Amino acid sequence: MLQFNHFNFNVLDLERSLAFYRQALELEVVEEKQAGDGSFRLVYLGDGETGFRLELTWLRERTEPYDLGEQEYHLAFLTDRYEELLERHKAMGCVCFENPEMGIYFIEDPDGYWIEIVPVRS
C-alpha cells in the first residue's frame, strides 16, 4: 500500500490559521499532537469527505514569517460550490488571483500559502 496522508504548512499564529481554514474551506480538526514541553503543536485538518489531511505546524520559538520562495507550489481543492465559495472568499478578502479563462482562482492564507479552487467540470 502507498497512499497520500497529509500535506504540511508551517504557521505563525495557529489560532488565526485554524479560524481561516474553518471559515474559508470548512476544514475541521481531526487530530492534534503537542510536544510535552510546549515547543510545538501539530494540528491536522480534514474535509470530512476524504482521508487527506492538512497539517498545520506551529513552533513556539518561530517569530519570523516563513520564506515561501517564489510560491511555485500550492494546495488545490475541488468543489461543486464554486460560485458560492468565490463569493465567500471575496468577502473575506483572501482571493489573490483569478483566472477566468481557466475557470479557477486562488486564495491566500494568513501565512501566504496559496490554495487553488477548482470547479467540478462535467
QUIMOBEL-V219559 format. One record per residue. N is the residue number from 1. PSI is psi in radians with two decimals (NA if undefined). Layout:
n->N psi->PSI
n->N psi->PSI
This chain:
n->1 psi->2.45
n->2 psi->2.03
n->3 psi->2.71
n->4 psi->2.54
n->5 psi->-0.98
n->6 psi->2.93
n->7 psi->2.53
n->8 psi->2.41
n->9 psi->2.28
n->10 psi->2.36
n->11 psi->2.62
n->12 psi->-0.69
n->13 psi->1.71
n->14 psi->-0.77
n->15 psi->-0.69
n->16 psi->-0.75
n->17 psi->-0.74
n->18 psi->-0.75
n->19 psi->-0.73
n->20 psi->-0.89
n->21 psi->-0.53
n->22 psi->-0.84
n->23 psi->-0.82
n->24 psi->-0.72
n->25 psi->0.09
n->26 psi->0.50
n->27 psi->2.54
n->28 psi->2.67
n->29 psi->2.24
n->30 psi->-0.29
n->31 psi->2.60
n->32 psi->2.56
n->33 psi->2.46
n->34 psi->2.43
n->35 psi->2.49
n->36 psi->-0.54
n->37 psi->0.08
n->38 psi->0.22
n->39 psi->-0.33
n->40 psi->2.77
n->41 psi->2.41
n->42 psi->2.18
n->43 psi->2.16
n->44 psi->2.24
n->45 psi->2.51
n->46 psi->2.80
n->47 psi->-0.06
n->48 psi->-0.02
n->49 psi->-0.61
n->50 psi->3.02
n->51 psi->-0.09
n->52 psi->2.46
n->53 psi->2.60
n->54 psi->2.11
n->55 psi->2.16
n->56 psi->2.18
n->57 psi->2.18
n->58 psi->2.25
n->59 psi->2.14
n->60 psi->-0.72
n->61 psi->-0.22
n->62 psi->2.16
n->63 psi->-0.30
n->64 psi->2.50
n->65 psi->2.60
n->66 psi->2.50
n->67 psi->1.93
n->68 psi->0.20
n->69 psi->-2.38
n->70 psi->0.18
n->71 psi->0.82
n->72 psi->0.37
n->73 psi->2.81
n->74 psi->2.89
n->75 psi->2.51
n->76 psi->2.51
n->77 psi->2.39
n->78 psi->2.35
n->79 psi->2.63
n->80 psi->0.21
n->81 psi->0.74
n->82 psi->-0.96
n->83 psi->-0.73
n->84 psi->-0.79
n->85 psi->-0.65
n->86 psi->-0.77
n->87 psi->-0.81
n->88 psi->-0.84
n->89 psi->-0.62
n->90 psi->-0.74
n->91 psi->-0.59
n->92 psi->-0.28
n->93 psi->0.44
n->94 psi->0.03
n->95 psi->2.14
n->96 psi->-0.27
n->97 psi->2.31
n->98 psi->2.45
n->99 psi->1.46
n->100 psi->-0.57
n->101 psi->-0.66
n->102 psi->-0.23
n->103 psi->0.61
n->104 psi->2.91
n->105 psi->2.92
n->106 psi->2.54
n->107 psi->2.79
n->108 psi->2.27
n->109 psi->3.05
n->110 psi->-0.36
n->111 psi->0.05
n->112 psi->0.06
n->113 psi->2.44
n->114 psi->2.47
n->115 psi->2.15
n->116 psi->2.41
n->117 psi->2.11
n->118 psi->2.23
n->119 psi->2.62
n->120 psi->2.32
n->121 psi->2.45
n->122 psi->NA
